């Protein structure tokens, strides 16, 4: 009887450990390399969003992001994908990308000051299939320009 209780206790601890491991690493596996984007000599770690529901939320769920991070929106096809600053808590630069090249840069886009302020819609000047959002001022600081080449590392599928 004592042996059975010990075996059950060990199994319980193993299952509990597995559940905790999965909960911790569900969205950020420990052996998966961080996706990055490289523009010129600047490298940004990425939050990648592909699903429409995640794209709608975007960066609005964050109070801020580190200076070396950005959010990459990946779309199935190039289009005039529009963005707004609803529920955003910090200003950003919006960089539209097509065929691994910057096509439009919108700099220093600020969130609305109050919930009653009208919210502008931001679109690229030409269709884009990816959009990178970074902290406001970084596109200017690093002198990003239209036609700059964009490279990715560890994006996966």
C-alpha positions as CSV (number, residue, x, y, z in Angstrom):
1,X,0.0,0.0,0.0
2,X,2.8,2.4,0.9
3,X,4.5,1.7,-2.4
4,X,1.4,2.6,-4.3
5,X,1.0,5.9,-2.5
6,X,4.7,6.8,-3.3
7,X,4.2,5.9,-7.0
8,X,0.9,8.0,-7.1
9,X,2.7,10.9,-5.4
10,X,5.6,10.8,-7.9
11,X,3.1,10.6,-10.8
12,X,1.2,13.5,-9.4
13,X,4.3,15.6,-9.1
14,X,5.4,14.8,-12.6
15,X,2.0,15.7,-14.1
16,X,1.9,18.9,-12.0
17,X,5.4,19.8,-13.3
18,X,4.3,19.1,-16.9
19,X,1.2,21.3,-16.5
20,X,3.3,24.2,-15.0
21,X,6.0,23.8,-17.7
22,X,3.3,24.0,-20.5
23,X,1.6,27.0,-18.8
24,X,4.9,29.0,-18.6
25,X,6.2,28.2,-22.0
26,X,2.9,28.0,-24.0
27,X,3.5,31.2,-26.0
28,X,7.2,31.4,-25.6
29,X,8.9,28.0,-25.9
30,X,12.3,27.9,-24.2
31,X,14.2,26.5,-27.1
32,X,12.6,28.6,-29.8
33,X,14.8,31.5,-31.0
34,X,13.2,35.0,-30.8
35,X,11.9,36.3,-34.1
36,X,13.7,39.5,-35.2
37,X,13.5,42.1,-37.9
38,X,16.6,43.9,-39.2
39,X,16.5,47.2,-41.0
40,X,20.0,48.6,-41.8
41,X,22.1,47.9,-38.7
42,X,19.1,47.9,-36.3
43,X,17.6,44.7,-35.0
44,X,14.3,44.5,-33.2
45,X,12.9,41.5,-31.3
46,X,9.4,40.8,-32.4
47,X,5.9,40.1,-31.2
48,X,4.4,38.5,-34.3
49,X,0.7,38.6,-35.0
50,X,-1.0,36.8,-37.8
51,X,-4.6,36.2,-36.6
52,X,-7.1,39.0,-37.2
53,X,-8.3,39.0,-33.6
54,X,-4.7,39.5,-32.4
55,X,-4.0,42.1,-35.1
56,X,-7.0,44.1,-33.9
57,X,-5.6,44.2,-30.3
58,X,-2.0,44.8,-31.5
59,X,0.1,46.8,-29.0
60,X,-2.9,48.2,-27.1
61,X,-2.6,45.5,-24.5
62,X,0.9,46.8,-23.5
63,X,1.7,49.8,-21.3
64,X,4.9,50.2,-23.2
65,X,7.5,48.0,-25.0
66,X,11.3,47.9,-24.8
67,X,13.2,50.1,-27.2
68,X,14.6,47.0,-29.0
69,X,11.1,45.4,-29.6
70,X,8.4,45.8,-32.2
71,X,5.2,44.1,-33.3
72,X,5.1,42.6,-36.8
73,X,1.7,42.2,-38.4
74,X,1.7,39.5,-41.2
75,X,-1.1,39.6,-43.7
76,X,-2.0,37.0,-46.3
77,X,-1.8,39.5,-49.1
78,X,-0.6,43.0,-49.8
79,X,-3.4,45.6,-49.3
80,X,-4.0,49.1,-47.9
81,X,-4.2,47.7,-44.3
82,X,-5.4,50.3,-42.0
83,X,-4.5,50.9,-38.4
84,X,-5.7,53.1,-35.5
85,X,-4.6,54.0,-32.1
86,X,-7.7,52.9,-30.1
87,X,-6.8,52.0,-26.6
88,X,-3.1,52.6,-27.2
89,X,-1.1,53.9,-24.3
90,X,2.1,55.1,-26.0
91,X,3.1,56.7,-29.3
92,X,4.5,54.6,-32.2
93,X,6.1,54.7,-35.6
94,X,4.2,52.5,-38.2
95,X,6.4,51.0,-40.9
96,X,4.6,49.4,-43.9
97,X,6.6,46.7,-45.7
98,X,6.1,44.9,-49.1
99,X,8.4,42.4,-50.6
100,X,10.9,42.9,-47.8
101,X,11.2,46.6,-48.5
102,X,9.8,49.7,-46.6
103,X,7.0,51.3,-48.6
104,X,5.6,53.8,-46.1
105,X,6.7,55.2,-42.8
106,X,4.3,57.0,-40.5
107,X,6.2,58.7,-37.7
108,X,5.3,59.7,-34.1
109,X,1.7,58.5,-34.1
110,X,0.2,59.4,-30.8
111,X,-2.7,57.7,-29.0
112,X,-5.9,59.8,-28.4
113,X,-5.7,62.0,-25.3
114,X,-9.2,61.1,-24.2
115,X,-11.7,58.3,-25.0
116,X,-13.9,60.9,-26.7
117,X,-11.3,62.2,-29.1
118,X,-11.9,61.0,-32.7
119,X,-9.5,58.3,-33.8
120,X,-7.8,58.8,-37.2
121,X,-7.2,55.8,-39.5
122,X,-3.7,55.3,-40.8
123,X,-3.0,53.6,-44.2
124,X,0.1,53.1,-46.4
125,X,0.6,55.0,-49.7
126,X,0.9,51.7,-51.5
127,X,-0.3,48.1,-50.6
128,X,1.8,46.3,-48.0
129,X,1.8,42.7,-46.7
130,X,3.6,43.4,-43.4
131,X,3.5,46.2,-40.9
132,X,6.0,46.9,-38.2
133,X,5.1,49.0,-35.1
134,X,8.0,50.3,-33.0
135,X,8.3,53.0,-30.4
136,X,7.8,56.5,-31.7
137,X,11.0,58.3,-32.8
138,X,13.0,55.2,-33.6
139,X,12.4,55.4,-37.4
140,X,13.7,59.0,-37.3
141,X,16.6,58.1,-34.9
142,X,17.8,55.2,-37.1
143,X,17.1,57.2,-40.3
144,X,14.8,54.5,-41.8
145,X,13.6,55.4,-45.3
146,X,11.2,54.1,-47.9
147,X,12.9,51.5,-50.1
148,X,15.2,50.4,-47.2
149,X,15.6,46.6,-47.2
150,X,14.0,44.5,-44.4
151,X,15.3,41.1,-43.3
152,X,13.9,38.6,-40.8
153,X,15.4,36.0,-38.6
154,X,13.6,33.1,-36.8
155,X,10.1,34.0,-38.2
156,X,9.1,30.4,-38.8
157,X,6.3,29.7,-41.1
